[in-house]
């Protein structure tokens, strides 16, 4: 599937998490690190074994409580609950205070900009788009910590607008979030594209206001014939869709 008129696209919106940013440490690594600071011996292999159950917790909560990412405290409460569910077997039974401290500490550690890094295709892609004078923005389900994270990673100069769900009081796939992005970018939907890694949140959200959606599947789990939208496996493929020349690595 191709963009019918790639030259018509003037504005590109990006999701943040797992589109531009990823953690420096895996969840098991961070759990072990924080656990050690609290005198808890948490084995990474044991945490890894519980990740499937934790993923089910995440997906079920997100489907039932789509407004969580529209409120800063709700985001903190969700992630604290997530890590309590994940790590309960590693804390003595009935020691809820210690379990809560462990989960809350891990949750707030993710607010630390040093916990995040860029995928290797991010800067080459942003440089290529900036050279062609595209307007660029971020639309993200995130708390207020995203701003300092972007600054730490020196991404802020690339973007004309940053739309954070906790600040907007709307979460994906709410049309209000995407309409707000269009207003901030002074753009109309026919000339805009949004790329993210979640079908419901990113594809359906963008499509609801007429923005062209692109689904990013970095792990190549999907095939184009399974979808009704544009699919790429890297940001370099996004540049190919837009017919923007690029180098594979930033010099």
Kinemage of the C-alpha trace (Angstrom):
@kinemage 1
@onewidth
@group {chain A} dominant
@subgroup {mainchain}
@vectorlist {calphas} color= white
{ca unk a 1} P 0.000 0.000 0.000
{ca unk a 2} L 1.318 3.452 -0.929
{ca unk a 3} L 0.366 7.051 -0.235
{ca unk a 4} L -1.584 8.218 -3.282
{ca unk a 5} L -0.026 11.688 -3.294
{ca unk a 6} L 3.023 11.694 -1.015
{ca unk a 7} L 3.978 15.164 -2.176
{ca unk a 8} L 0.751 16.488 -0.604
{ca unk a 9} L 1.860 15.592 2.928
{ca unk a 10} L 3.245 18.674 4.689
{ca unk a 11} L 2.999 17.662 8.356
{ca unk a 12} L 4.137 14.454 10.076
{ca unk a 13} L 3.004 13.592 13.596
{ca unk a 14} L 4.822 10.924 15.608
{ca unk a 15} L 3.820 8.822 18.565
{ca unk a 16} L 6.563 8.863 21.238
{ca unk a 17} L 6.875 5.545 23.090
{ca unk a 18} L 8.180 2.671 20.912
{ca unk a 19} L 8.044 4.934 17.880
{ca unk a 20} L 10.754 7.416 18.796
{ca unk a 21} L 11.751 6.300 22.293
{ca unk a 22} L 12.532 3.043 24.048
{ca unk a 23} L 13.805 2.206 27.531
{ca unk a 24} L 17.545 1.890 28.178
{ca unk a 25} L 16.890 -1.011 30.560
{ca unk a 26} L 14.377 -3.796 30.038
{ca unk a 27} L 11.553 -4.095 32.563
{ca unk a 28} L 13.221 -7.086 34.309
{ca unk a 29} L 16.533 -5.204 34.483
{ca unk a 30} L 14.950 -2.124 36.022
{ca unk a 31} L 12.908 -4.205 38.473
{ca unk a 32} L 16.069 -5.966 39.614
{ca unk a 33} L 17.959 -2.667 39.946
{ca unk a 34} L 15.254 -0.967 42.014
{ca unk a 35} L 14.729 -4.125 44.043
{ca unk a 36} L 18.399 -4.197 44.997
{ca unk a 37} L 18.155 -0.624 46.265
{ca unk a 38} L 15.272 -1.757 48.506
{ca unk a 39} L 17.126 -4.903 49.664
{ca unk a 40} L 14.935 -7.195 47.599
{ca unk a 41} L 16.479 -9.991 45.556
{ca unk a 42} L 14.585 -10.064 42.271
{ca unk a 43} L 15.837 -12.399 39.563
{ca unk a 44} L 15.417 -11.125 36.018
{ca unk a 45} L 14.487 -14.540 34.650
{ca unk a 46} L 11.638 -14.805 37.153
{ca unk a 47} L 10.324 -11.364 36.168
{ca unk a 48} L 10.613 -12.263 32.487
{ca unk a 49} L 8.505 -15.373 33.140
{ca unk a 50} L 5.710 -13.136 34.457
{ca unk a 51} L 5.771 -10.651 31.572
{ca unk a 52} L 3.053 -12.439 29.579
{ca unk a 53} L 0.649 -12.141 32.510
{ca unk a 54} L 1.670 -8.516 32.965
{ca unk a 55} L 0.966 -7.828 29.289
{ca unk a 56} L -2.543 -9.231 29.745
{ca unk a 57} L -3.016 -6.893 32.727
{ca unk a 58} L -1.890 -3.942 30.601
{ca unk a 59} L -4.108 -4.730 27.614
{ca unk a 60} L -7.221 -5.503 29.649
{ca unk a 61} L -6.856 -2.316 31.674
{ca unk a 62} L -6.247 -0.208 28.586
{ca unk a 63} L -9.311 -1.568 26.804
{ca unk a 64} L -11.546 -0.949 29.823
{ca unk a 65} L -10.063 2.360 31.003
{ca unk a 66} L -9.200 4.307 27.876
{ca unk a 67} L -9.202 7.621 29.753
{ca unk a 68} L -6.325 6.685 32.085
{ca unk a 69} L -3.757 8.556 29.979
{ca unk a 70} L -5.805 11.733 30.150
{ca unk a 71} L -4.878 12.306 33.801
{ca unk a 72} L -1.439 12.506 35.402
{ca unk a 73} L -2.420 10.824 38.673
{ca unk a 74} L -4.337 8.081 36.877
{ca unk a 75} L -1.211 7.295 34.846
{ca unk a 76} L 0.889 6.989 38.000
{ca unk a 77} L -1.781 4.851 39.680
{ca unk a 78} L -2.046 2.545 36.675
{ca unk a 79} L 1.684 1.885 36.407
{ca unk a 80} L 1.985 1.407 40.152
{ca unk a 81} L -0.799 -1.179 39.953
{ca unk a 82} L 0.877 -2.798 36.965
{ca unk a 83} L 4.175 -3.283 38.798
{ca unk a 84} L 2.427 -4.448 41.956
{ca unk a 85} L 0.734 -7.136 39.876
{ca unk a 86} L 4.033 -8.060 38.191
{ca unk a 87} L 6.160 -8.177 41.336
{ca unk a 88} L 3.794 -9.455 44.015
{ca unk a 89} L 5.475 -12.942 44.106
{ca unk a 90} L 8.808 -11.318 45.002
{ca unk a 91} L 7.613 -9.557 48.176
{ca unk a 92} L 6.655 -11.305 51.386
{ca unk a 93} L 2.955 -12.045 51.683
{ca unk a 94} L 0.908 -9.257 53.301
{ca unk a 95} L 3.800 -6.762 53.050
{ca unk a 96} L 1.699 -4.386 50.942
{ca unk a 97} L 3.623 -1.325 52.069
{ca unk a 98} L 6.901 -2.692 50.724
{ca unk a 99} L 5.256 -3.909 47.518
{ca unk a 100} L 3.699 -0.495 46.937
{ca unk a 101} L 7.035 1.244 47.549
{ca unk a 102} L 8.765 -1.052 45.059
{ca unk a 103} L 6.094 -0.549 42.388
{ca unk a 104} L 5.839 3.204 42.920
{ca unk a 105} L 9.625 3.643 42.818
{ca unk a 106} L 9.831 1.792 39.487
{ca unk a 107} L 6.955 3.858 38.104
{ca unk a 108} L 8.634 7.145 38.986
{ca unk a 109} L 12.000 5.918 37.708
{ca unk a 110} L 10.485 6.007 34.219
{ca unk a 111} L 10.063 9.772 34.658
{ca unk a 112} L 13.855 10.010 34.695
{ca unk a 113} L 15.027 11.179 31.256
{ca unk a 114} L 18.162 9.053 31.610
{ca unk a 115} L 15.960 5.939 31.409
{ca unk a 116} L 15.150 6.566 27.752
{ca unk a 117} L 16.993 6.378 24.446
{ca unk a 118} L 16.253 6.861 20.747
{ca unk a 119} L 15.960 4.163 18.121
{ca unk a 120} L 18.801 4.450 15.644
{ca unk a 121} L 16.508 5.487 12.793
{ca unk a 122} L 15.012 8.481 14.645
{ca unk a 123} L 17.606 11.214 14.110
{ca unk a 124} L 18.291 10.341 10.442
{ca unk a 125} L 14.541 10.430 9.786
{ca unk a 126} L 13.975 13.721 11.589
{ca unk a 127} L 16.983 15.268 9.848
{ca unk a 128} L 15.678 14.174 6.444
{ca unk a 129} L 12.209 15.582 7.107
{ca unk a 130} L 13.577 18.808 8.548
{ca unk a 131} L 15.748 19.270 5.468
{ca unk a 132} L 12.579 19.057 3.354
{ca unk a 133} L 10.888 21.593 5.675
{ca unk a 134} L 8.101 19.336 6.931
{ca unk a 135} L 6.155 20.523 9.940
{ca unk a 136} L 6.589 17.900 12.679
{ca unk a 137} L 4.771 17.145 15.907
{ca unk a 138} L 4.369 14.528 18.609
{ca unk a 139} L 1.035 13.084 19.758
{ca unk a 140} L 1.571 10.874 22.783
{ca unk a 141} L -0.269 9.099 25.583
{ca unk a 142} L 2.148 10.133 28.335
{ca unk a 143} L 2.449 12.067 31.571
{ca unk a 144} L 4.076 15.459 32.029
{ca unk a 145} L 7.528 13.861 32.247
{ca unk a 146} L 7.622 13.550 28.459
{ca unk a 147} L 8.702 17.188 28.007
{ca unk a 148} L 11.935 16.838 30.022
{ca unk a 149} L 12.629 13.475 28.358
{ca unk a 150} L 12.427 15.052 24.899
{ca unk a 151} L 14.673 17.898 26.015
{ca unk a 152} L 17.231 15.483 27.464
{ca unk a 153} L 17.332 13.567 24.183
{ca unk a 154} L 17.683 16.854 22.251
{ca unk a 155} L 14.515 16.236 20.263
{ca unk a 156} L 12.668 19.434 21.151
{ca unk a 157} L 14.142 21.565 18.326
{ca unk a 158} L 12.736 19.205 15.713
{ca unk a 159} L 9.096 19.596 16.697
{ca unk a 160} L 6.656 22.418 16.094
{ca unk a 161} L 4.203 21.015 18.636
{ca unk a 162} L 4.080 18.344 21.335
{ca unk a 163} L 0.643 17.031 22.316
{ca unk a 164} L 0.710 15.159 25.645
{ca unk a 165} L -2.454 13.360 26.712
{ca unk a 166} L -2.119 14.248 30.413
{ca unk a 167} L -1.848 17.945 29.520
{ca unk a 168} L -4.678 17.864 26.975
{ca unk a 169} L -6.955 15.841 29.299
{ca unk a 170} L -7.747 13.537 26.396
{ca unk a 171} L -6.234 10.127 25.596
{ca unk a 172} L -5.879 8.267 22.327
{ca unk a 173} L -7.861 7.481 20.260
{ca unk a 174} L -9.915 10.577 21.188
{ca unk a 175} L -10.403 12.823 18.133
{ca unk a 176} L -9.850 15.816 20.442
{ca unk a 177} L -6.177 14.888 20.808
{ca unk a 178} L -5.638 14.773 17.050
{ca unk a 179} L -7.720 17.872 16.395
{ca unk a 180} L -5.589 19.688 18.948
{ca unk a 181} L -2.460 18.608 17.093
{ca unk a 182} L -3.828 19.920 13.796
{ca unk a 183} L -4.659 23.254 15.409
{ca unk a 184} L -1.207 23.572 16.988
{ca unk a 185} L 0.470 22.711 13.672
{ca unk a 186} L -1.885 25.007 11.734
{ca unk a 187} L -2.599 22.144 9.362
{ca unk a 188} L -5.596 20.479 7.722
{ca unk a 189} L -5.983 16.687 7.952
{ca unk a 190} L -5.650 16.049 4.214
{ca unk a 191} L -2.041 17.250 4.356
{ca unk a 192} L -1.065 15.427 7.570
{ca unk a 193} L 0.220 11.962 8.458
{ca unk a 194} L 0.548 10.266 11.845
{ca unk a 195} L 2.784 7.288 12.632
{ca unk a 196} L 2.597 5.134 15.764
{ca unk a 197} L 2.855 1.550 16.969
{ca unk a 198} L -0.727 0.959 18.222
{ca unk a 199} L -3.587 0.223 15.825
{ca unk a 200} L -6.503 1.444 17.952
{ca unk a 201} L -4.741 4.400 19.543
{ca unk a 202} L -2.716 5.623 16.569
{ca unk a 203} L -4.396 4.384 13.398
{ca unk a 204} L -8.028 4.757 14.433
{ca unk a 205} L -7.348 7.961 16.347
{ca unk a 206} L -5.682 9.660 13.380
{ca unk a 207} L -8.232 8.312 10.936
{ca unk a 208} L -11.115 9.665 13.027
{ca unk a 209} L -10.172 13.226 12.055
{ca unk a 210} L -8.992 12.488 8.501
{ca unk a 211} L -5.232 12.287 9.135
{ca unk a 212} L -3.461 9.586 7.106
{ca unk a 213} L -2.377 6.865 9.572
{ca unk a 214} L 0.752 4.712 9.348
{ca unk a 215} L 1.272 1.740 11.662
{ca unk a 216} L 4.863 1.115 12.788
{ca unk a 217} L 5.655 -2.557 13.451
{ca unk a 218} L 9.287 -2.584 14.536
{ca unk a 219} L 9.262 -6.313 15.319
{ca unk a 220} L 7.775 -7.360 11.951
{ca unk a 221} L 4.869 -9.211 13.537
{ca unk a 222} L 2.302 -8.043 10.973
{ca unk a 223} L 1.791 -8.320 7.242
{ca unk a 224} L 0.217 -5.650 5.079
{ca unk a 225} L -2.555 -8.018 3.934
{ca unk a 226} L -3.706 -8.255 7.570
{ca unk a 227} L -4.377 -4.527 7.802
{ca unk a 228} L -6.430 -1.732 6.308
{ca unk a 229} L -3.736 0.906 6.730
{ca unk a 230} L -0.198 1.749 5.681
{ca unk a 231} L 2.393 -0.450 7.415
{ca unk a 232} L 6.121 0.146 7.911
{ca unk a 233} L 8.757 -1.657 9.945
{ca unk a 234} L 11.106 1.281 10.463
{ca unk a 235} L 11.110 5.050 10.146
{ca unk a 236} L 13.307 4.692 7.074
{ca unk a 237} L 10.354 2.991 5.381
{ca unk a 238} L 8.237 6.010 6.312
{ca unk a 239} L 10.681 8.190 4.382
{ca unk a 240} L 10.334 5.818 1.436
{ca unk a 241} L 6.544 6.241 1.554
{ca unk a 242} L 6.994 10.011 1.492
{ca unk a 243} L 9.599 9.721 -1.286
{ca unk a 244} L 12.137 11.548 0.891
{ca unk a 245} L 15.804 10.631 0.271
{ca unk a 246} L 17.667 9.400 3.315
{ca unk a 247} L 20.887 7.873 4.571
{ca unk a 248} L 20.593 4.773 6.728
{ca unk a 249} L 22.736 6.235 9.481
{ca unk a 250} L 23.381 9.743 10.677
{ca unk a 251} L 26.906 10.997 9.950
